[in-house]
Amino acid sequence: MAATSIIPTLRYHDPKSAIDFLCQAFGFEKKSVFEEDGIIIHAELNLGNAMIMIGSTGYQSPFSQYLIHPDDTKGKQTMTAYIVVNDPDGHYERAKEAGAEILLPLTEQSYGGKDYTCSDSEGYIWSFGSYDPWEEN
């Protein structure tokens, strides 16, 4: 079975810069990057056992008709990602230093763990925290 069975897919206007930002701010690592005529048509980034896939808004495929960019929704999202991290304090500081816009500051949650919410360089919303719903309480 796959290391993770849900892999969010996002499209960026400038995927090269987005990949750099996601790696610097959030700690993602490049797994694969596929280009066609200088356009990133598909990239895979890992963070622990989590993965996201990225493409360019400039690349038209049969699947692209179903995706829009946050610019097209005035920043509203229909789905966001929550990613478990071991050190939410350090992760929060790293994201702030890299220029992530903090939407909800690092907060202790009543159900356990700490988390925060931010947006990336092109307006996608992310939440990172130490609460792990897979752990036994």
C-alpha positions as CSV (number, residue, x, y, z in Angstrom):
1,M,0.0,0.0,0.0
2,A,1.1,3.6,-0.6
3,A,2.8,5.5,2.2
4,T,-0.1,8.0,2.0
5,S,-3.4,7.4,0.3
6,I,-4.6,11.0,0.0
7,I,-2.5,13.3,-2.1
8,P,-3.7,16.9,-2.5
9,T,-3.2,18.5,-6.0
10,L,-2.6,22.2,-6.4
11,R,-2.0,24.4,-9.4
12,Y,0.3,27.5,-9.2
13,H,0.9,30.4,-11.5
14,D,4.6,30.1,-10.8
15,P,5.2,26.5,-9.7
16,K,9.0,26.9,-9.6
17,S,8.8,29.7,-7.1
18,A,6.0,27.9,-5.2
19,I,8.1,24.8,-4.9
20,D,11.0,26.8,-3.5
21,F,8.6,28.5,-1.0
22,L,7.0,25.3,0.1
23,C,10.4,23.7,0.7
24,Q,11.8,26.7,2.5
25,A,8.7,27.7,4.6
26,F,7.2,24.3,5.3
27,G,10.0,21.8,4.9
28,F,8.7,20.0,1.9
29,E,11.3,18.1,-0.2
30,K,11.2,17.6,-3.9
31,K,10.6,14.0,-5.0
32,S,9.9,14.5,-8.7
33,V,9.6,17.5,-11.0
34,F,8.5,17.0,-14.6
35,E,8.8,19.8,-17.1
36,E,7.5,20.2,-20.7
37,D,8.6,23.2,-22.8
38,G,9.8,24.9,-19.7
39,I,6.5,24.5,-17.8
40,I,6.2,22.3,-14.7
41,I,3.4,19.9,-15.6
42,H,3.7,17.7,-12.6
43,A,5.7,17.8,-9.4
44,E,5.7,15.7,-6.2
45,L,6.7,17.1,-2.8
46,N,7.1,15.1,0.4
47,L,6.9,16.2,4.0
48,G,7.4,13.1,6.2
49,N,4.9,10.5,4.8
50,A,2.7,13.3,3.4
51,M,2.8,14.2,-0.3
52,I,1.3,16.9,-2.5
53,M,1.3,17.2,-6.3
54,I,1.7,20.5,-8.1
55,G,1.1,21.7,-11.6
56,S,1.1,24.9,-13.5
57,T,-2.0,27.0,-14.2
58,G,-0.4,27.4,-17.6
59,Y,-0.6,23.7,-18.5
60,Q,-3.9,22.6,-19.9
61,S,-4.8,18.9,-19.4
62,P,-8.2,17.1,-19.2
63,F,-7.9,17.3,-15.4
64,S,-7.1,21.0,-15.3
65,Q,-10.7,22.0,-16.2
66,Y,-11.7,21.0,-12.6
67,L,-9.1,23.1,-10.8
68,I,-9.0,26.8,-10.0
69,H,-6.5,29.0,-8.3
70,P,-7.2,30.9,-5.0
71,D,-7.0,34.1,-7.1
72,D,-10.2,32.9,-8.9
73,T,-12.1,32.6,-5.5
74,K,-10.9,35.8,-3.9
75,G,-8.8,33.6,-1.6
76,K,-11.6,31.4,-0.4
77,Q,-10.8,27.7,-0.4
78,T,-13.0,24.6,-0.8
79,M,-10.5,22.3,0.9
80,T,-7.4,22.8,3.0
81,A,-4.7,20.5,4.3
82,Y,-3.8,19.8,7.9
83,I,-0.3,18.3,8.3
84,V,1.0,16.8,11.5
85,V,4.5,18.1,12.5
86,N,6.7,17.1,15.4
87,D,7.7,20.6,16.4
88,P,4.9,23.0,15.8
89,D,6.8,25.9,17.5
90,G,9.8,25.5,15.2
91,H,7.6,25.0,12.2
92,Y,5.6,28.1,12.9
93,E,8.8,30.2,13.2
94,R,10.2,28.7,10.0
95,A,7.0,29.6,8.1
96,K,6.9,33.1,9.5
97,E,10.6,33.7,8.6
98,A,10.0,32.5,5.1
99,G,7.1,34.9,4.6
100,A,4.0,32.8,5.1
101,E,1.0,34.9,6.0
102,I,-0.1,33.7,9.4
103,L,-3.9,33.5,9.4
104,L,-4.4,31.9,12.8
105,P,-1.5,32.0,15.3
106,L,0.0,29.0,17.0
107,T,-2.5,27.9,19.6
108,E,-2.9,25.1,22.2
109,Q,-6.0,23.2,21.4
110,S,-8.4,21.8,24.0
111,Y,-8.5,18.5,22.2
112,G,-4.7,18.2,22.3
113,G,-1.7,19.6,20.4
114,K,-0.8,23.0,19.0
115,D,-1.5,24.2,15.6
116,Y,-1.5,27.3,13.3
117,T,-2.9,28.2,9.9
118,C,-1.2,30.2,7.2
119,S,-1.3,30.9,3.5
120,D,1.5,30.2,1.1
121,S,3.1,32.4,-1.6
122,E,0.0,32.1,-3.9
123,G,-2.8,32.0,-1.4
124,Y,-3.3,28.3,-0.6
125,I,-4.3,27.8,3.0
126,W,-2.4,25.3,5.2
127,S,-2.6,24.2,8.8
128,F,0.2,22.5,10.7
129,G,0.1,21.1,14.2
130,S,1.2,18.4,16.6
131,Y,-2.3,16.9,17.2
132,D,-2.2,13.5,15.6
133,P,-5.6,11.9,15.3
134,W,-4.0,8.5,14.6
135,E,-2.4,8.4,18.1
136,E,-4.2,6.7,20.9
137,N,-5.5,9.2,23.4
